[in-house]
Structures are given as structure tokens and as C-alpha cells.
């Protein structure tokens, strides 16, 4: 059984994430402890609300350092919702420009859509070779709640390494719904609120990424 830490930095559906991970067989600890988060088999970074507030909380528990050190050692990290957004370079919300963790280039901005927030069930477009979405049909729906997102994938292709797999959804415009990048994975939707489909994503992550 894999030990997974859900990072408690004052933001996110901590108990929902804990229960969802336990459902698929993880041994889960919810904590802000630096060493526990650093040494767990898998780390989940949740997040709800504003980008700036999440980064403030994350910095308070040395979250960017934990994430960076884990990834340097090839140790799995999964970001969820704003926990995905903070992995990018920056977030711009209501005129406030906030530095993110910088694991991927790109900016989190307000989505251009007639109705916001993007709230409810939506389909995703998954690239070939995905691990997270293995075994799921093309029309599978996931639960989203957000008004901001990444609409442009800015990481340049490199022949020296395998490119990340980027999954998209559409709400007014195309928005990044998930990224699979070796040990670093993330979803804009909430797998813990996405029923059996979300459970499959978490189970795939545990089995094939965390191991």
C-alpha cells in the first residue's frame, strides 16, 4: 500500500481528497509536515480559491521547495484544481500578478466564456498514451469548478526529453484539463468529486506513477 500525503496548507478539499485516495487503496496522511511530505511515496497538492491565497499558504509550509525536491528525485506529485494552477509560472487574477512554482511555463488567467465559473461536468480530450485516463471512454465526464485556467501550453518541445501529455477541455475556449509530465501530474478538474471516473484517475496515478 502506497503512503500518500495530502499537503495541508490551508486550501483545498482535504478530507474529500483523503477519502477518495483511501477508496482506491492509498494509506493517506493529511499534514503540513515538511519531512512527511518530502518522503511520502506520493504527494497530492490540492487547492481551491484564489491563486495568490494558495501561493501564500503554500509558501508558508515551504510547498514549492517540497515539490521541487521531490521532482528532482523523481518522486510523484499530483496537483488538483488550483493545486495544478500553482505549478505554472504565474497567475493573474483581478489585476494581481502572482508568482507560481514555475514547474511549467504559462500563465493562469480568467477564462473567456459566457458563463463563469466553469462549474459542473464536462468532457476532456485526452492524448494518446495517457496513464491517468487509461481505461476511460472518450465521452467520460469530470467535475470542474473554476473561472481561471491555462489556455495556452507554452512549454517548447525538446528532442532531449519526452514531451508532457496535455489533456484539454472546452468551456468558451480550450483550457488545460490535465498534464502528465513524468513524476509531475495535475488535473484542473476534481477527481475526488468526479465519482467512478475520478476514482479511476486516482487509481491509475497510484498504480502506474506512484507504484
C-alpha positions in Angstrom: 0.0 0.0 0.0 1.4 3.4 -1.1 1.8 6.1 1.5 0.3 9.4 0.2 0.5 12.8 1.9 -2.2 15.3 1.1 -0.5 18.6 1.7 -2.3 20.8 4.2 -1.5 24.4 3.5 -4.9 25.9 4.3 -6.6 25.4 1.0 -8.3 22.5 -0.7 -10.9 19.8 -0.1 -8.5 17.9 2.2 -11.0 15.4 3.6 -12.6 14.7 0.2 -9.2 14.1 -1.3 -8.3 11.9 1.7 -11.4 9.8 1.3 -11.1 9.5 -2.5 -7.5 8.3 -2.2 -8.3 5.8 0.6 -11.1 4.5 -1.6 -8.5 3.4 -4.2 -6.2 1.8 -1.7 -3.8 4.5 -0.5 -2.6 5.0 3.0 -3.3 8.7 3.4 -1.9 11.3 5.8 -3.2 14.9 5.7 -0.3 17.1 7.1 1.8 20.2 6.6 4.9 18.4 8.0 7.9 19.1 5.7 9.6 15.7 6.1 6.4 13.7 5.8 5.5 15.5 2.6 9.0 15.1 1.2 9.4 11.4 2.0 5.9 10.0 1.1 5.5 7.7 -1.8 3.2 10.2 -3.4 2.3 13.9 -2.7 -1.1 15.4 -3.5 -1.3 19.2 -3.7 -5.0 20.3 -3.6 -6.3 23.8 -3.9 -9.4 25.9 -4.1 -10.0 29.7 -4.3 -7.6 32.4 -5.4 -4.2 31.7 -6.9 -2.5 34.3 -4.7 -4.0 33.0 -1.5 -3.0 29.5 -2.4 0.6 30.5 -3.1 0.7 32.4 0.2 -0.4 29.3 2.1 1.9 27.0 0.0 4.9 29.3 0.7 4.2 29.2 4.4 4.7 25.5 4.6 7.6 25.5 2.1 5.5 23.8 -0.5 7.5 24.9 -3.6 10.6 23.6 -2.0 8.9 20.3 -1.2 7.6 20.0 -4.7 11.0 20.9 -6.3 13.0 18.5 -4.2 10.5 15.6 -4.8 10.6 16.1 -8.5 14.4 16.4 -8.5 14.4 12.9 -7.1 11.7 11.6 -9.5 9.1 11.3 -6.6 5.5 11.7 -7.7 3.4 14.8 -7.2 -0.2 15.3 -8.2 -1.8 18.8 -8.3 -5.6 19.2 -8.2 -7.5 22.3 -9.3 -5.7 25.4 -8.1 -3.1 22.9 -7.0 -2.5 22.4 -10.7 -2.5 26.1 -11.5 0.2 27.0 -9.0 2.6 24.6 -10.8 2.8 27.2 -13.6 4.9 30.3 -13.7 2.3 32.9 -12.7 -1.4 33.6 -12.0 -3.2 36.8 -12.9 -6.4 37.4 -11.1 -8.3 40.7 -10.7 -5.2 42.6 -11.6 -3.0 40.8 -9.1 0.1 39.1 -10.7 1.4 36.3 -8.5 4.5 34.1 -9.0 3.8 30.4 -9.1 6.0 27.4 -8.5 7.4 27.6 -12.1 7.4 23.9 -12.9 5.8 24.7 -16.2 5.9 27.9 -18.2 2.5 29.6 -18.6 0.0 31.9 -17.1 -3.2 31.2 -15.3 -5.8 33.8 -16.4 -9.6 34.3 -16.5 -11.3 32.1 -19.0 -13.1 33.8 -21.9 -16.6 32.3 -21.6 -20.2 33.5 -21.5 -20.8 31.7 -18.2 -18.4 31.6 -15.3 -17.5 29.8 -13.2 -17.0 26.7 -15.3 -18.9 24.6 -12.9 -20.2 21.1 -13.5 -19.5 18.0 -15.6 -17.5 18.3 -18.8 -15.7 16.0 -21.2 -12.0 16.1 -21.9 -9.8 15.4 -25.0 -7.0 13.0 -24.0 -3.8 12.5 -25.9 -2.6 9.0 -26.9 -0.5 7.2 -24.3 -2.2 8.8 -21.3 -1.7 7.0 -18.0 -4.1 8.9 -15.9 -7.1 8.3 -18.2 -6.3 4.7 -19.1 -9.4 2.6 -19.3 -11.8 5.5 -19.6 -14.1 6.1 -22.6 -13.7 9.2 -24.8 -17.0 10.7 -23.5 -16.2 10.4 -19.8 -17.1 13.5 -17.9 -15.3 15.1 -14.9 -16.3 17.7 -12.4 -14.9 21.2 -12.8 -15.2 24.3 -10.6 -13.1 27.3 -11.8 -13.1 30.6 -13.5 -9.4 30.8 -14.2 -7.2 28.4 -16.1 -4.3 27.9 -18.6 -5.4 28.3 -22.2 -2.0 28.2 -23.9 0.6 25.4 -23.5 3.9 27.2 -23.6 6.5 24.6 -23.0 8.7 24.3 -26.0 9.2 20.8 -27.5 12.6 19.2 -26.8 14.2 16.2 -28.5 16.1 15.6 -25.3 13.1 14.5 -23.3 9.6 13.1 -23.7 7.1 15.9 -24.0 4.3 16.2 -21.4 0.9 14.8 -22.3 -1.7 17.6 -22.1 -5.4 16.9 -21.9 -7.9 19.7 -22.8 -11.5 20.6 -22.0 -13.6 23.3 -23.6 -15.6 26.0 -21.9 -15.8 29.1 -24.0 -12.3 28.3 -25.2 -9.9 25.4 -24.8 -8.5 25.0 -21.3 -5.8 22.7 -20.0 -7.6 20.0 -18.0 -4.7 17.8 -17.1 -0.9 17.4 -17.6 1.2 14.3 -17.3 4.9 15.0 -17.1 6.8 12.1 -15.6 6.7 12.3 -11.9 4.6 15.5 -12.0 0.9 15.2 -12.9 -2.1 17.5 -12.4 -5.7 17.9 -13.1 -7.8 21.1 -13.3 -11.0 19.1 -12.6 -11.6 17.5 -9.2 -11.1 13.7 -9.3 -12.3 13.5 -5.7 -15.7 14.9 -6.9 -15.8 13.0 -10.2 -17.3 9.7 -9.0 -16.1 6.5 -10.6 -14.2 8.3 -13.3 -12.2 10.4 -10.8 -11.5 7.2 -8.8 -10.1 5.6 -11.9 -7.8 8.6 -12.5 -6.5 8.4 -8.9 -6.2 4.6 -9.1 -4.2 4.9 -12.3 -1.9 7.5 -10.7 -1.3 5.3 -7.7 -0.7 2.2 -9.7 1.4 3.5 -12.6 3.0 6.7 -11.3 3.4 6.2 -7.6 3.6 2.4 -7.7 
